[in-house]
């Protein structure tokens, strides 16, 4: 979970005004009272000792630099315009430095941890290269420093953020983890969002899925690479990874096949996709066992980029992070590590450059026309992409299935 500077600056700009007007000392006192009156009773009920509780919050105060804060006496606000890398060209997610770095170090890790990866694959059915793809994306194989105090982050966001109840639950879960002695030392390290260790588990996910990979009786995802590997494999297995199936294949989609057929709710047997003229870009046939199973069309940039037939395992990867591009990155890097594959065959088009608020305006317009866009959140997910395609088809436009600046006026007039 990487901090994106633009998003952070926007969030800080939003909070700076109302926070500056607050008596911070008074808010700090409210925070300490909240810890004692709200968090301690909940933690105690979960078996957390007073010693663990006090050690966790010794020296902890509110972190006013975190994004999405709503201090007492203020209201949450939303910027009129938001611009983040994810809302630009999808191709930016696959910049060569990120992909090549994750691949190169991933191959080293595949060799170094071959026995552990093989053992986890036997136990969970999750291929080692997939585990490596996630590990590389989340923490650069443990090389990205994780510097934040989890109790400071989760305490601040539990006390005053736009998702306070969620982070309060995460804070209590972090105390349970500390009580069990899994974390190294007295300070549990997390990301700016409270995600823990090398696999970047939120505390509740840690309690459900963290695994002991080195046999020492603990699940130390901060320092133990074996525990990190085992935990990622266990997470994917518990979310339904289908052993023996791939994550997906890059394909060519003829113009006769609508891009609006995308989505996990429009699956069909892969052999039936073949009958429509969809083929692998490699020229190789789909494996026989895959042809007899269900696949789904994925076009993350619509007609402006690579297309894929993905399996249910792709959506298991999305359970780890609800981004199509994230899951695609993991599968792609895994293929490069294991099979020496190169870049995608198709190139990413020059699309994007939109404000999130512009995409949200298009989504609301599509909703008024009866389309299910998956919510007007400014994110061009598969429901939004195919709704755009259907709107384009019904209005006589060439379907591209991706938001473009010129669509806003046509949709919202």
C-alpha positions as CSV (number, residue, x, y, z in Angstrom):
1,X,0.0,0.0,0.0
2,X,2.1,2.8,-1.3
3,X,1.5,6.5,-0.2
4,X,0.8,8.6,-3.2
5,X,2.1,12.1,-2.6
6,X,-0.7,13.8,-4.5
7,X,-3.4,12.1,-2.5
8,X,-1.7,12.9,0.7
9,X,-1.2,16.5,-0.1
10,X,-4.8,16.9,-1.0
11,X,-5.9,15.3,2.2
12,X,-3.6,17.4,4.3
13,X,-4.9,20.6,2.5
14,X,-8.4,19.6,3.5
15,X,-7.6,19.0,7.1
16,X,-5.2,21.9,7.7
17,X,-7.8,24.6,7.8
18,X,-10.2,23.1,10.4
19,X,-7.4,21.5,12.4
20,X,-5.5,24.8,12.7
21,X,-8.6,26.4,14.3
22,X,-8.8,23.6,16.9
23,X,-7.3,23.7,20.3
24,X,-5.1,20.7,19.7
25,X,-4.2,20.2,23.3
26,X,-8.0,19.8,24.1
27,X,-8.4,17.3,21.3
28,X,-5.4,15.4,22.5
29,X,-7.1,15.2,25.9
30,X,-10.3,13.9,24.3
31,X,-8.2,11.3,22.5
32,X,-6.6,10.0,25.7
33,X,-10.0,9.9,27.3
34,X,-11.4,7.9,24.4
35,X,-8.6,5.4,24.7
36,X,-9.4,4.8,28.3
37,X,-13.1,4.9,28.1
38,X,-13.8,3.2,24.7
39,X,-10.8,1.2,23.6
40,X,-9.6,-0.2,26.9
41,X,-13.0,-1.9,27.8
42,X,-13.1,-3.4,24.3
43,X,-9.5,-4.6,24.4
44,X,-9.9,-6.0,27.9
45,X,-13.0,-8.0,26.7
46,X,-10.8,-9.5,24.0
47,X,-8.2,-10.7,26.5
48,X,-5.7,-7.8,26.3
49,X,-3.8,-7.1,29.5
50,X,-3.4,-3.7,31.0
51,X,0.3,-4.1,30.6
52,X,0.0,-4.6,26.9
53,X,-2.5,-1.8,26.5
54,X,-0.3,0.7,28.4
55,X,2.9,-0.4,26.5
56,X,1.0,0.1,23.2
57,X,0.0,3.7,23.9
58,X,3.1,4.9,25.9
59,X,4.2,8.1,24.1
60,X,1.4,7.8,21.5
61,X,-0.4,11.0,20.5
62,X,-2.6,12.0,17.5
63,X,-0.8,12.1,14.2
64,X,-2.2,15.2,12.5
65,X,-0.4,14.5,9.2
66,X,-2.5,11.5,8.3
67,X,-5.1,11.8,5.5
68,X,-8.9,11.8,5.8
69,X,-9.1,13.2,9.3
70,X,-12.2,14.7,10.8
71,X,-11.3,16.4,14.0
72,X,-14.0,16.9,16.7
73,X,-16.2,19.8,15.8
74,X,-15.5,19.7,12.1
75,X,-17.3,18.0,9.1
76,X,-15.7,15.8,6.5
77,X,-15.3,17.6,3.2
78,X,-14.5,16.4,-0.3
79,X,-12.3,18.2,-2.8
80,X,-14.1,19.5,-5.8
81,X,-11.4,17.9,-8.0
82,X,-9.2,15.0,-7.2
83,X,-6.4,13.8,-9.5
84,X,-4.5,10.6,-8.6
85,X,-2.3,8.3,-10.8
86,X,-4.9,5.5,-10.6
87,X,-7.4,7.7,-12.4
88,X,-5.1,8.5,-15.3
89,X,-3.9,6.0,-17.9
90,X,-4.0,2.4,-16.6
91,X,-0.7,1.9,-18.3
92,X,1.0,4.1,-15.7
93,X,0.4,1.3,-13.2
94,X,2.8,-0.9,-15.2
95,X,5.7,1.5,-15.5
96,X,8.9,-0.4,-16.5
97,X,10.8,0.3,-13.3
98,X,8.1,-1.2,-11.1
99,X,7.5,-4.3,-13.3
100,X,11.2,-5.0,-14.0
101,X,12.2,-4.4,-10.4
102,X,9.5,-6.7,-9.0
103,X,10.5,-9.4,-11.6
104,X,14.2,-9.2,-11.1
105,X,14.1,-9.4,-7.3
106,X,11.2,-11.8,-7.4
107,X,13.4,-14.3,-9.3
108,X,16.1,-14.0,-6.6
109,X,13.5,-14.6,-3.9
110,X,12.1,-17.6,-5.9
111,X,15.6,-19.2,-5.7
112,X,16.2,-18.2,-2.1
113,X,12.9,-19.4,-0.8
114,X,12.3,-22.3,-3.1
115,X,11.6,-24.8,-0.3
116,X,9.2,-22.6,1.5
117,X,7.4,-21.6,-1.6
118,X,7.0,-25.2,-2.7
119,X,5.8,-26.3,0.8
120,X,3.2,-23.5,0.8
121,X,2.0,-24.4,-2.7
122,X,1.6,-28.0,-1.6
123,X,-0.4,-26.9,1.4
124,X,-2.5,-24.2,-0.2
125,X,-2.5,-24.8,-3.9
126,X,-1.3,-21.2,-4.5
127,X,1.7,-21.0,-7.0
128,X,4.8,-19.5,-5.6
129,X,5.0,-16.9,-8.4
130,X,1.7,-15.5,-7.4
131,X,2.8,-15.2,-3.7
132,X,5.9,-13.4,-4.9
133,X,3.9,-11.0,-7.1
134,X,1.9,-9.9,-4.1
135,X,4.9,-9.7,-1.8
136,X,6.7,-7.6,-4.4
137,X,3.8,-5.2,-4.9
138,X,3.0,-4.8,-1.2
139,X,6.5,-4.2,0.3
140,X,9.1,-4.7,-2.4
141,X,9.9,-8.1,-0.9
142,X,10.4,-6.5,2.5
143,X,12.7,-3.8,1.3
144,X,10.3,-0.9,1.6
145,X,10.7,0.6,5.1
146,X,7.6,0.3,7.3
147,X,8.1,3.2,9.8
148,X,4.8,4.1,11.3
149,X,3.6,3.2,14.8
150,X,0.5,1.1,14.2
151,X,-1.1,2.3,17.4
152,X,-0.6,5.9,16.6
153,X,-2.0,5.5,13.1
154,X,-5.0,3.3,14.0
155,X,-5.6,5.3,17.2
156,X,-5.7,8.6,15.2
157,X,-7.9,7.2,12.5
158,X,-10.2,5.4,14.9
159,X,-10.7,8.6,16.9
160,X,-11.1,11.1,14.1
161,X,-11.3,9.9,10.5
162,X,-13.9,9.4,7.8
163,X,-14.0,5.7,8.6
164,X,-13.6,5.8,12.4
165,X,-15.6,2.7,13.3
166,X,-13.6,0.6,10.8
167,X,-10.3,1.8,12.2
168,X,-11.5,1.4,15.8
169,X,-12.1,-2.3,15.1
170,X,-8.6,-2.5,13.5
171,X,-7.1,-0.8,16.6
172,X,-8.6,-3.4,19.0
173,X,-7.4,-6.2,16.7
174,X,-3.9,-4.7,16.7
175,X,-3.9,-4.9,20.6
176,X,-4.9,-8.5,20.4
177,X,-1.9,-9.2,18.1
178,X,0.4,-7.4,20.5
179,X,-1.0,-9.4,23.4
180,X,-0.2,-12.7,21.5
181,X,3.4,-11.5,21.1
182,X,3.5,-11.8,17.3
183,X,4.9,-8.3,16.6
184,X,8.6,-7.6,17.2
185,X,9.5,-5.5,20.2
186,X,7.1,-3.1,21.9
187,X,6.2,-1.1,18.8
188,X,4.1,-2.6,16.0
189,X,5.0,-1.0,12.6
190,X,2.4,-0.3,9.9
191,X,1.8,1.7,6.8
192,X,0.1,5.2,7.0
193,X,-3.2,3.3,6.6
194,X,-2.5,0.8,9.4
195,X,-1.5,-2.2,7.2
196,X,1.0,-4.5,8.9
197,X,4.3,-6.0,7.9
198,X,5.6,-7.3,4.6
199,X,2.2,-8.6,3.2
200,X,0.5,-5.4,4.4
201,X,-2.4,-7.1,6.3
202,X,-4.9,-5.0,8.2
203,X,-5.0,-6.3,11.8
204,X,-8.3,-8.1,11.4
205,X,-6.8,-9.9,8.4
206,X,-3.7,-10.8,10.4
207,X,-5.9,-12.5,13.0
208,X,-7.7,-14.5,10.4
209,X,-5.0,-15.4,7.9
210,X,-1.4,-14.9,9.3
211,X,0.5,-18.2,9.3
212,X,3.7,-19.6,10.9
213,X,6.0,-20.5,8.0
214,X,9.2,-21.1,9.9
215,X,7.9,-23.3,12.7
216,X,8.7,-21.0,15.6
217,X,5.1,-20.8,16.8
218,X,4.6,-17.2,15.8
219,X,3.4,-15.4,12.7
220,X,6.0,-12.6,12.4
221,X,5.1,-10.9,9.1
222,X,7.5,-8.0,10.0
223,X,10.8,-9.9,10.1
224,X,10.2,-13.5,8.9
225,X,10.1,-14.0,5.1
226,X,8.8,-17.6,5.6
227,X,5.9,-16.3,7.7
228,X,5.2,-13.7,5.1
229,X,5.1,-16.3,2.3
230,X,2.9,-18.6,4.3
231,X,0.5,-15.9,5.3
232,X,0.0,-14.7,1.7
233,X,-0.6,-18.2,0.5
234,X,-3.0,-18.9,3.4
235,X,-5.0,-15.7,2.6
236,X,-5.5,-16.6,-1.0
237,X,-6.4,-20.2,-0.2
238,X,-9.0,-19.1,2.3
239,X,-10.4,-16.7,-0.2
240,X,-11.0,-19.5,-2.7
241,X,-7.9,-19.9,-4.9
242,X,-8.6,-22.8,-7.3
243,X,-5.6,-25.1,-7.4
244,X,-4.4,-26.0,-10.9
245,X,-6.0,-23.0,-12.7
246,X,-4.1,-20.0,-14.1
247,X,-5.1,-16.4,-13.2
248,X,-5.7,-15.4,-16.9
249,X,-4.4,-15.0,-20.4
250,X,-3.8,-12.0,-22.6
251,X,-6.1,-12.2,-25.7
252,X,-7.2,-10.5,-28.8
253,X,-10.8,-9.4,-28.9
254,X,-12.3,-8.9,-32.4
255,X,-14.4,-5.8,-33.1
256,X,-17.4,-8.1,-33.4
257,X,-17.2,-8.9,-29.6
258,X,-18.6,-6.1,-27.5
259,X,-16.3,-4.7,-24.8
260,X,-19.5,-4.4,-22.7
261,X,-19.3,-8.2,-22.1
262,X,-16.7,-7.6,-19.5
263,X,-17.2,-8.6,-15.8
264,X,-17.3,-11.5,-13.3
265,X,-21.1,-11.8,-13.7
266,X,-20.9,-12.4,-17.5
267,X,-18.7,-15.5,-17.5
268,X,-18.9,-18.3,-20.0
269,X,-16.8,-21.4,-20.8
270,X,-13.5,-20.4,-22.3
271,X,-14.1,-22.6,-25.3
272,X,-17.2,-20.4,-25.9
273,X,-15.1,-17.3,-25.9
274,X,-12.9,-19.0,-28.4
275,X,-16.0,-19.5,-30.7
276,X,-16.5,-15.8,-30.6
277,X,-13.0,-15.3,-32.1
278,X,-11.1,-14.5,-28.9
279,X,-7.7,-16.1,-28.9
280,X,-4.4,-15.9,-26.9
281,X,-2.0,-13.3,-28.2
282,X,0.8,-16.0,-28.0
283,X,-1.0,-18.0,-30.7
284,X,-1.0,-21.0,-28.4
285,X,-4.4,-22.7,-27.7
286,X,-5.9,-22.4,-24.2
287,X,-5.0,-25.4,-22.1
288,X,-7.7,-28.1,-22.4
289,X,-8.6,-28.0,-18.7
290,X,-9.1,-24.2,-19.0
291,X,-11.2,-24.5,-22.1
292,X,-13.7,-26.6,-20.2
293,X,-13.9,-24.1,-17.4
294,X,-15.4,-20.7,-16.9
295,X,-13.6,-17.5,-17.9
296,X,-14.3,-13.8,-17.9
297,X,-13.5,-10.9,-20.2
298,X,-11.3,-8.2,-18.7
299,X,-10.6,-5.0,-20.5
300,X,-9.1,-2.6,-17.9
301,X,-8.6,0.2,-20.4
302,X,-11.6,-0.8,-22.6
303,X,-10.5,-0.8,-26.3
304,X,-7.5,1.3,-25.4
305,X,-5.2,-1.4,-24.0
306,X,-4.6,-5.1,-23.5
307,X,-7.5,-7.5,-23.1
308,X,-7.6,-10.7,-21.0
309,X,-9.7,-13.8,-20.4
310,X,-9.3,-14.3,-16.6
311,X,-10.3,-17.1,-14.3
312,X,-12.0,-17.1,-10.9
313,X,-8.4,-16.9,-9.4
314,X,-8.2,-13.3,-10.8
315,X,-11.0,-12.3,-8.5
316,X,-9.3,-14.0,-5.6
317,X,-6.4,-11.6,-6.2
318,X,-8.9,-8.8,-6.1
319,X,-9.9,-9.9,-2.7
320,X,-6.4,-8.9,-1.6
321,X,-6.8,-5.5,-3.2
322,X,-10.0,-4.4,-5.0
323,X,-8.2,-3.0,-8.0
324,X,-8.3,-4.7,-11.4
325,X,-4.9,-3.2,-12.1
326,X,-3.4,-4.5,-8.8
327,X,-4.6,-8.1,-9.6
328,X,-3.3,-7.8,-13.2
329,X,0.1,-6.5,-11.9
330,X,0.4,-9.5,-9.6
331,X,-0.5,-12.0,-12.3
332,X,1.8,-10.4,-14.8
333,X,4.8,-10.2,-12.6
334,X,4.2,-13.8,-11.5
335,X,4.3,-14.9,-15.1
336,X,7.5,-13.0,-15.8
337,X,9.1,-14.6,-12.7
338,X,8.0,-18.1,-13.5
339,X,8.0,-18.2,-17.3
340,X,10.2,-15.4,-18.4
341,X,7.4,-13.7,-20.2
342,X,7.8,-10.1,-21.5
343,X,5.6,-7.1,-21.7
344,X,1.9,-7.3,-22.7
345,X,1.5,-7.7,-26.4
346,X,-0.9,-4.8,-26.8
347,X,0.1,-1.3,-25.7
348,X,-1.8,1.0,-23.4
349,X,-3.5,3.8,-25.1
350,X,-3.1,7.5,-24.2
351,X,-6.3,7.7,-22.2
352,X,-7.1,9.0,-18.7
353,X,-5.9,12.4,-17.4
354,X,-9.4,12.8,-15.8
355,X,-10.3,14.2,-12.5
356,X,-12.1,11.7,-10.3
357,X,-15.0,14.2,-9.9
358,X,-15.4,14.2,-13.7
359,X,-15.7,10.4,-13.8
360,X,-18.2,10.6,-10.9
361,X,-20.3,13.1,-12.9
362,X,-20.4,10.6,-15.9
363,X,-21.4,7.8,-13.5
364,X,-24.3,9.8,-12.1
365,X,-25.5,10.6,-15.6
366,X,-25.3,6.9,-16.5
367,X,-27.2,6.0,-13.4
368,X,-30.0,8.4,-14.3
369,X,-30.3,6.5,-17.6
370,X,-30.7,3.2,-15.6
371,X,-27.1,1.9,-15.8
372,X,-25.5,0.1,-12.9
373,X,-22.1,1.7,-12.7
374,X,-21.2,0.2,-9.3
375,X,-21.6,3.5,-7.5
376,X,-20.6,7.0,-8.5
377,X,-17.3,7.0,-6.8
378,X,-15.1,8.3,-9.6
379,X,-13.4,5.0,-10.1
380,X,-13.7,3.5,-13.6
381,X,-14.3,-0.1,-12.6
382,X,-15.7,-2.9,-14.8
383,X,-19.4,-1.8,-14.2
384,X,-18.6,1.7,-15.2
385,X,-16.5,0.6,-18.3
386,X,-19.2,-1.7,-19.6
387,X,-22.0,0.9,-18.9
388,X,-20.1,3.4,-21.0
389,X,-19.8,0.7,-23.7
390,X,-23.6,0.1,-23.6
391,X,-24.3,3.8,-23.7
392,X,-22.0,4.2,-26.7
393,X,-23.7,1.3,-28.5
394,X,-27.2,2.7,-28.0
395,X,-26.2,6.2,-29.1
396,X,-24.5,5.1,-32.3
397,X,-20.9,5.7,-31.0
398,X,-18.0,3.3,-31.5
399,X,-17.8,1.5,-28.1
400,X,-14.5,2.0,-26.3
401,X,-15.7,1.1,-22.8
402,X,-13.5,3.7,-21.0
403,X,-14.2,7.3,-19.8
404,X,-13.0,10.1,-22.0
405,X,-13.2,13.8,-21.5
406,X,-15.4,14.3,-24.5
407,X,-18.1,12.1,-23.0
408,X,-18.9,14.3,-20.0
409,X,-20.7,17.0,-22.0
410,X,-22.6,14.4,-24.0
411,X,-23.7,12.5,-20.9
412,X,-24.5,15.4,-18.6
413,X,-26.2,17.9,-20.9
